[in-house]
């Protein structure tokens, strides 16, 4: 059995964004993803600005304990895929929850319906990526804040960007530097290594929700950007349907690594308050968060093993059945994850 630990905590009496003391309980969570600790933490929601935040949370210096060496974003894409496939293989050895019952004919029907849905509801995120990730000029500078690996940076460099990766992990920074990118390790002095007004593009892909001082980070990044430069932020959506359905078992709650959760309305106010122009939003068509949330529920009911939760991603009938609802959720702004693009004024 895995040994677990208890960390030192702090309790916030007020909203970390607007400082209102008018907060209410939202969720109670624990580390379901890795099971490193059975310690419970509490989320609250601000009644004034609607920010969702971990109000009983690990001290910031304790937070690294919840990021093991095998933490997903720190793994190479191939290793992550292999792990998922192993989980899938283990899962299919048991009696299937949906796939076995539905059969291949249902999968074919669902695939046909989803093909038609793709024509009616195209992927808005892919369109935004294609639109905005073209370098505005030769040598345009892109910073991937919280890069996690070199995968995205390699893609961006191939498109012509002058790339810099900044991360909290020394092993990640070593890998990024080895791939030929400028690599910066996060520290209080790291901002001195980036020239003011020098960046054309800043990317934070599923990073903001991990930060204890997000306003300070965004303020610093804004100062390093050129006028007209673009920031791209991707975050989980606490207002999504999956969150309402599964509560504390919502996969993207990812307690206690996710310390602050931003609805689109909250993030819009934050960015415009930092003198960014009116942002554009695009919601992910994503089924894996619902599938893994369902996996948490099934595991806690004793229907599947813990190791099989990740394998929920690879059940064809389940994935097919979720695709159309996921497209509708994205169209309605209720998807599990979303992207925001905003220019510095």
RODO-2510 file (C-alpha; in nm, 4 decimals, decimal comma):
residues 345
     n   res          X          Y          Z
     1     x     0,0000     0,0000     0,0000
     2     x     0,1228     0,3480    -0,0877
     3     x     0,2400     0,5542     0,2079
     4     x     0,0637     0,8879     0,2367
     5     x     0,1577     1,2089     0,4108
     6     x     0,0027     1,5098     0,5817
     7     x     0,1093     1,8636     0,4921
     8     x     0,0964     2,1936     0,6748
     9     x    -0,1982     2,4068     0,5671
    10     x    -0,3292     2,7601     0,5738
    11     x    -0,6879     2,8834     0,5726
    12     x    -0,7841     3,1905     0,3721
    13     x    -1,0497     3,4084     0,5377
    14     x    -1,1115     3,6124     0,2215
    15     x    -1,1083     3,5885    -0,1565
    16     x    -0,7481     3,6074    -0,2879
    17     x    -0,8634     3,8159    -0,5858
    18     x    -1,1083     4,0805    -0,4621
    19     x    -1,0368     4,0320    -0,0869
    20     x    -1,4048     4,0020    -0,0012
    21     x    -1,4835     3,8051     0,3140
    22     x    -1,8193     3,7072     0,1669
    23     x    -1,7192     3,3526     0,0777
    24     x    -1,9159     3,0289     0,0902
    25     x    -1,8189     2,6591     0,0922
    26     x    -1,7990     2,5069    -0,2568
    27     x    -1,6341     2,1612    -0,2476
    28     x    -1,4218     1,9409    -0,0254
    29     x    -1,1503     1,7466    -0,2033
    30     x    -0,8431     1,5272    -0,1714
    31     x    -0,5740     1,3932    -0,4016
    32     x    -0,7767     1,1463    -0,6056
    33     x    -0,5361     1,1470    -0,8997
    34     x    -0,2257     1,0088    -0,7286
    35     x    -0,3506     0,9246    -0,3795
    36     x    -0,0375     1,0762    -0,2284
    37     x    -0,2362     1,2004     0,0703
    38     x    -0,5792     1,1311     0,2162
    39     x    -0,5801     1,4773     0,3734
    40     x    -0,8892     1,6795     0,2864
    41     x    -0,8869     2,0378     0,1612
    42     x    -1,1688     2,2860     0,1163
    43     x    -1,2719     2,5035    -0,1770
    44     x    -1,4749     2,8205    -0,1337
    45     x    -1,6499     3,0512    -0,3779
    46     x    -1,6509     3,4278    -0,3492
    47     x    -2,0027     3,5699    -0,3334
    48     x    -1,8827     3,8971    -0,4866
    49     x    -1,6472     3,8080    -0,7754
    50     x    -1,7406     3,4354    -0,8112
    51     x    -1,3787     3,3128    -0,7918
    52     x    -1,3439     2,9501    -0,6787
    53     x    -1,0350     2,8910    -0,4664
    54     x    -0,8793     2,6434    -0,2264
    55     x    -0,9472     2,8148     0,1053
    56     x    -0,7996     2,5384     0,3234
    57     x    -0,4869     2,4595     0,1238
    58     x    -0,1283     2,3344     0,1564
    59     x     0,1272     2,6006     0,2347
    60     x     0,2956     2,7037    -0,0889
    61     x     0,6252     2,5463     0,0187
    62     x     0,4412     2,2149     0,0712
    63     x     0,2790     2,2160    -0,2744
    64     x     0,5716     2,0435    -0,4567
    65     x     0,4987     1,7268    -0,2586
    66     x     0,1894     1,6811    -0,4748
    67     x     0,3914     1,6855    -0,7997
    68     x     0,5614     1,3448    -0,8254
    69     x     0,8250     1,2650    -1,0860
    70     x     0,5566     1,0896    -1,2913
    71     x     0,3275     1,3962    -1,2858
    72     x     0,1550     1,3917    -1,6252
    73     x     0,2741     1,7190    -1,7849
    74     x     0,6359     1,6342    -1,6952
    75     x     0,6278     1,3163    -1,9026
    76     x     0,7112     1,2965    -2,2718
    77     x     0,4045     1,2508    -2,4890
    78     x     0,5076     0,8985    -2,5881
    79     x     0,5510     0,7897    -2,2278
    80     x     0,2122     0,9315    -2,1365
    81     x     0,0499     0,7492    -2,4262
    82     x     0,2159     0,4235    -2,3274
    83     x     0,0920     0,4583    -1,9702
    84     x    -0,2607     0,5278    -2,0895
    85     x    -0,2476     0,2254    -2,3172
    86     x    -0,1342     0,0020    -2,0310
    87     x    -0,4274     0,1276    -1,8247
    88     x    -0,6588     0,0650    -2,1171
    89     x    -0,5290    -0,2904    -2,1601
    90     x    -0,5872    -0,3649    -1,7925
    91     x    -0,9348    -0,2210    -1,8186
    92     x    -1,0398    -0,4310    -2,1165
    93     x    -0,9478    -0,7514    -1,9355
    94     x    -1,2459    -0,6942    -1,7082
    95     x    -1,6092    -0,6998    -1,8099
    96     x    -1,6559    -0,3805    -2,0088
    97     x    -1,8832    -0,1113    -1,8669
    98     x    -2,0117     0,0251    -2,1965
    99     x    -1,8029    -0,1054    -2,4838
   100     x    -1,8746    -0,4763    -2,4302
   101     x    -2,2473    -0,4169    -2,3947
   102     x    -2,2817    -0,1747    -2,6797
   103     x    -2,0872    -0,3711    -2,9374
   104     x    -1,9122    -0,2586    -3,2483
   105     x    -2,2314    -0,1741    -3,4326
   106     x    -2,3195     0,0973    -3,1812
   107     x    -1,9675     0,2363    -3,2066
   108     x    -2,0068     0,2635    -3,5845
   109     x    -2,3418     0,4415    -3,5454
   110     x    -2,1954     0,6858    -3,2940
   111     x    -1,8964     0,7536    -3,5166
   112     x    -2,1298     0,8323    -3,8056
   113     x    -2,3351     1,0726    -3,5937
   114     x    -2,0220     1,2399    -3,4621
   115     x    -1,8877     1,2854    -3,8144
   116     x    -2,2028     1,4797    -3,9012
   117     x    -2,1764     1,6788    -3,5792
   118     x    -1,8192     1,7754    -3,6711
   119     x    -1,9530     1,9406    -3,9853
   120     x    -2,2174     2,1358    -3,7929
   121     x    -2,0043     2,2241    -3,4897
   122     x    -1,6392     2,2662    -3,5969
   123     x    -1,3593     2,2790    -3,3418
   124     x    -1,3324     2,6440    -3,2335
   125     x    -1,0081     2,5881    -3,0416
   126     x    -0,8267     2,4428    -3,3437
   127     x    -0,9372     2,7410    -3,5514
   128     x    -0,8024     2,9863    -3,2921
   129     x    -0,4707     2,8011    -3,2697
   130     x    -0,4311     2,8126    -3,6457
   131     x    -0,5237     3,1818    -3,6493
   132     x    -0,3035     3,3083    -3,3684
   133     x     0,0033     3,0837    -3,3680
   134     x     0,1496     3,2306    -3,6844
   135     x     0,4590     3,4392    -3,6009
   136     x     0,3847     3,8060    -3,6810
   137     x     0,7432     3,8538    -3,8034
   138     x     1,0697     3,6673    -3,8394
   139     x     1,2242     3,6089    -3,4977
   140     x     0,9014     3,6800    -3,3074
   141     x     0,9475     3,5759    -2,9444
   142     x     0,7220     3,3273    -2,7696
   143     x     0,7314     3,2372    -2,3996
   144     x     0,5701     2,9151    -2,2784
   145     x     0,5195     2,9798    -1,9058
   146     x     0,4962     2,6522    -1,7141
   147     x     0,5924     2,4613    -2,0269
   148     x     0,6027     2,1179    -1,8568
   149     x     0,8060     1,9676    -2,1419
   150     x     0,9621     2,0547    -2,4764
   151     x     0,6743     1,9163    -2,6854
   152     x     0,4886     2,2407    -2,7541
   153     x     0,8112     2,4399    -2,7859
   154     x     0,9359     2,2038    -3,0568
   155     x     0,6087     2,2551    -3,2459
   156     x     0,6271     2,6344    -3,2090
   157     x     0,9914     2,6501    -3,3174
   158     x     0,9063     2,4509    -3,6293
   159     x     0,6498     2,7206    -3,7123
   160     x     0,9155     2,9914    -3,6921
   161     x     0,8914     3,1212    -3,3343
   162     x     1,1951     3,2176    -3,1246
   163     x     1,1051     3,0010    -2,8247
   164     x     1,1614     3,0256    -2,4497
   165     x     1,0373     2,7733    -2,1956
   166     x     0,9946     2,8641    -1,8294
   167     x     0,9111     2,6012    -1,5696
   168     x     0,9298     2,5138    -1,2007
   169     x     1,1069     2,1796    -1,2582
   170     x     1,4824     2,1555    -1,3061
   171     x     1,4470     1,8311    -1,5033
   172     x     1,1993     1,9964    -1,7410
   173     x     1,4295     2,2935    -1,7950
   174     x     1,7201     2,0605    -1,8684
   175     x     1,5121     1,8814    -2,1319
   176     x     1,3947     2,2104    -2,2849
   177     x     1,7496     2,3440    -2,3090
   178     x     1,8643     2,0159    -2,4612
   179     x     1,6086     2,0609    -2,7384
   180     x     1,7591     2,3945    -2,8373
   181     x     1,5192     2,6363    -2,6685
   182     x     1,6036     2,9117    -2,4249
   183     x     1,5202     2,7650    -2,0847
   184     x     1,4426     2,9508    -1,7606
   185     x     1,3872     2,8045    -1,4149
   186     x     1,1188     2,9831    -1,2140
   187     x     1,2600     3,1931    -0,9297
   188     x     1,1969     3,5380    -0,7791
   189     x     1,4707     3,6792    -1,0044
   190     x     1,3605     3,5109    -1,3277
   191     x     1,1780     3,8248    -1,4409
   192     x     1,5125     4,0043    -1,4634
   193     x     1,6126     3,7575    -1,7363
   194     x     1,3282     3,8663    -1,9676
   195     x     1,3485     4,2118    -2,1197
   196     x     1,0491     4,4404    -2,0684
   197     x     0,8317     4,4764    -2,3782
   198     x     1,0143     4,1974    -2,5631
   199     x     0,7571     3,9183    -2,6015
   200     x     0,5195     3,8757    -2,8947
   201     x     0,3284     3,5807    -2,7480
   202     x     0,2816     3,4274    -2,4020
   203     x     0,1257     3,0872    -2,3451
   204     x    -0,0013     2,9465    -2,0137
   205     x    -0,1554     2,6074    -2,0840
   206     x    -0,3161     2,4708    -1,7674
   207     x    -0,0785     2,6617    -1,5438
   208     x    -0,2804     2,9508    -1,3998
   209     x    -0,4927     2,7221    -1,1809
   210     x    -0,1753     2,6002    -1,0047
   211     x    -0,0441     2,9448    -0,9080
   212     x    -0,0690     3,0845    -0,5559
   213     x    -0,0086     3,4407    -0,6805
   214     x    -0,1717     3,4502    -1,0260
   215     x    -0,2260     3,8259    -1,0345
   216     x     0,1431     3,8916    -0,9740
   217     x     0,2458     3,6447    -1,2458
   218     x     0,0037     3,7973    -1,4967
   219     x     0,1208     4,1472    -1,4059
   220     x     0,4834     4,0491    -1,4629
   221     x     0,4032     3,8787    -1,7925
   222     x     0,2046     4,1788    -1,9118
   223     x     0,5087     4,3979    -1,8511
   224     x     0,7289     4,1680    -2,0602
   225     x     0,4907     4,1768    -2,3577
   226     x     0,5001     4,4199    -2,6480
   227     x     0,1930     4,6385    -2,7087
   228     x    -0,0391     4,4268    -2,9209
   229     x     0,1246     4,1007    -2,8098
   230     x    -0,1058     3,8073    -2,7435
   231     x    -0,1564     3,5965    -2,4324
   232     x    -0,3158     3,2513    -2,4559
   233     x    -0,4451     3,0928    -2,1351
   234     x    -0,6057     2,7488    -2,1051
   235     x    -0,7777     2,6509    -1,7791
   236     x    -1,0404     2,4121    -1,6420
   237     x    -1,3918     2,5517    -1,6141
   238     x    -1,5527     2,5205    -1,2679
   239     x    -1,8866     2,6195    -1,4246
   240     x    -1,8856     2,3176    -1,6590
   241     x    -2,1538     2,0496    -1,6708
   242     x    -1,9170     1,7755    -1,5554
   243     x    -1,8340     1,9735    -1,2414
   244     x    -2,2032     2,0074    -1,1584
   245     x    -2,2667     1,6367    -1,2199
   246     x    -1,9718     1,4859    -1,0315
   247     x    -1,8946     1,7484    -0,7671
   248     x    -1,5772     1,6605    -0,5768
   249     x    -1,5162     1,3734    -0,8226
   250     x    -1,4836     1,6127    -1,1180
   251     x    -1,1495     1,5139    -1,2698
   252     x    -1,0296     1,8696    -1,3345
   253     x    -1,0804     1,9677    -0,9721
   254     x    -0,7406     1,7956    -0,9299
   255     x    -0,7225     1,8814    -0,5614
   256     x    -0,4944     2,0158    -0,4177
   257     x    -0,2818     2,0992    -0,7249
   258     x    -0,5522     2,3286    -0,8596
   259     x    -0,5594     2,6070    -0,6035
   260     x    -0,7724     2,8582    -0,7976
   261     x    -1,0419     2,7894    -1,0584
   262     x    -1,1636     3,0555    -1,2999
   263     x    -1,4965     3,0695    -1,4762
   264     x    -1,4846     3,2563    -1,8099
   265     x    -1,6535     3,5595    -1,6527
   266     x    -1,3968     3,5752    -1,3717
   267     x    -1,1000     3,5434    -1,6077
   268     x    -1,2416     3,8106    -1,8382
   269     x    -1,2560     4,0580    -1,5489
   270     x    -0,9039     3,9683    -1,4377
   271     x    -0,7529     4,0248    -1,7813
   272     x    -0,9341     4,3477    -1,8613
   273     x    -0,8369     4,4722    -1,5146
   274     x    -0,4721     4,4174    -1,6120
   275     x    -0,5177     4,6326    -1,9244
   276     x    -0,5639     4,3537    -2,1750
   277     x    -0,8168     4,4108    -2,4516
   278     x    -1,1518     4,2299    -2,4501
   279     x    -1,0603     3,8591    -2,4642
   280     x    -1,1857     3,5931    -2,7041
   281     x    -1,2970     3,2545    -2,5706
   282     x    -1,3040     2,9065    -2,7212
   283     x    -1,4219     2,5949    -2,5381
   284     x    -1,2653     2,2518    -2,5762
   285     x    -1,4627     1,9625    -2,7199
   286     x    -1,3357     1,7172    -2,4627
   287     x    -1,4697     1,3841    -2,3358
   288     x    -1,1812     1,2568    -2,1252
   289     x    -1,2612     1,4626    -1,8153
   290     x    -1,6169     1,3259    -1,8001
   291     x    -1,4862     0,9735    -1,8625
   292     x    -1,2314     0,9936    -1,5818
   293     x    -1,4782     1,1627    -1,3462
   294     x    -1,7058     0,8658    -1,4106
   295     x    -1,4053     0,6442    -1,3413
   296     x    -1,3571     0,8050    -0,9995
   297     x    -1,7226     0,7403    -0,9198
   298     x    -1,7045     0,3788    -1,0374
   299     x    -1,3862     0,3177    -0,8390
   300     x    -1,5353     0,4597    -0,5206
   301     x    -1,8415     0,2390    -0,5709
   302     x    -1,6117    -0,0628    -0,6005
   303     x    -1,6963    -0,1336    -0,9659
   304     x    -1,3452    -0,0882    -1,1075
   305     x    -0,9910    -0,0842    -0,9726
   306     x    -0,8064     0,2435    -0,9189
   307     x    -0,5671     0,1532    -1,2016
   308     x    -0,8612     0,1360    -1,4426
   309     x    -0,9755     0,4974    -1,4028
   310     x    -0,7391     0,6201    -1,6753
   311     x    -0,8583     0,3381    -1,8997
   312     x    -1,2027     0,4969    -1,9162
   313     x    -1,0526     0,7166    -2,1895
   314     x    -1,0156     0,4177    -2,4183
   315     x    -1,3659     0,2683    -2,4136
   316     x    -1,4815     0,3333    -2,7712
   317     x    -1,8565     0,3297    -2,7109
   318     x    -1,8277     0,5609    -2,4109
   319     x    -1,6062     0,8034    -2,6034
   320     x    -1,8452     0,7956    -2,8978
   321     x    -2,1509     0,8503    -2,6797
   322     x    -1,9903     1,1510    -2,5111
   323     x    -1,8714     1,3254    -2,8269
   324     x    -2,1967     1,4960    -2,9257
   325     x    -2,2791     1,6117    -2,5689
   326     x    -1,9227     1,7451    -2,5468
   327     x    -1,9717     1,9441    -2,8666
   328     x    -2,2962     2,0901    -2,7361
   329     x    -2,1339     2,1757    -2,4024
   330     x    -1,8526     2,3557    -2,5855
   331     x    -2,1004     2,5476    -2,8011
   332     x    -2,2873     2,6569    -2,4860
   333     x    -1,9711     2,7552    -2,2973
   334     x    -2,0113     2,4680    -2,0500
   335     x    -1,7142     2,2499    -2,1493
   336     x    -1,4654     2,1133    -1,8957
   337     x    -1,1842     2,3312    -2,0287
   338     x    -1,1573     2,6539    -2,2223
   339     x    -0,9066     2,8856    -2,3865
   340     x    -0,8832     3,2626    -2,3749
   341     x    -0,6871     3,4870    -2,6113
   342     x    -0,6250     3,8531    -2,5283
   343     x    -0,3979     4,1271    -2,6596
   344     x    -0,2012     4,3706    -2,4509
   345     x    -0,3280     4,7217    -2,5094
***
